[in-house]
Amino acid sequence: MAKIAPVLLLILMGLHLLKPLGLPGLKRRSDFWKIAVAAIAVMMITVLLQAHTGY
C-alpha cells in the first residue's frame, strides 16, 4: 500500500494537468502542485503520529 499511494498521486497530478479536476482550489492546470503539497503534509503528519505512538 505504501508504494501504491505515490503512484496514484502521480497519476492524479498527471490527469489534473490534462483536464483540471474542478475541485475547490484545483480549477486551473497550474494548480497541480497543490496535490503534491497536500500529500507531503499528510505523510509528515503520519510519520509524526507513528513516532509519537511508538508504532
N, C-alpha and C positions, 0 to 999 in steps of 0.2 A: 504494500500500500504506500510505503514511503517513496517508492520510485514512480508510482503512478501519478501522484499529485503534481509533481513538477511537469510531467509530460502533458497532463490535462491543462495546466495553466499556460504552457506554451501554445497549445492548440487554441485555447480560448483567446490568447493575445493575438494569434495569427488570424483567427476568424474576425476579431474586432477590427483588425487592420483592413480586411477585405470589406466587411459590412459592419458598421457600428451597431452595438448591441441595443442601444436606445434606453439603457438604464439610467437613472439619475446620476449625473457625473460622468457618464460614458456615452455622450451623444456624438462626439467627434472622433475621427480616426486617430487624431494625435493624442487621445486620452488613454491609449493602450498601456502606458507606463503606470497608470494608477492601479491596474490589476497586479502588476509586479510589486508595487509598494504595499498593497494590502496583503499579498501573500507573504512577503518578508515580515510584516508586522505580526501576522498570525503565527508564523514559525517562531519568532522571537518570544511571543507570549507562551507558546507551547513549551519551549526549552526552559523558560524561567519557571513555569509551573512544575515541570518534571524535576528540575533541580531543587525546587523548594520542597516538594513532597518526597523526594528520595527514590523515585521510580527509575 
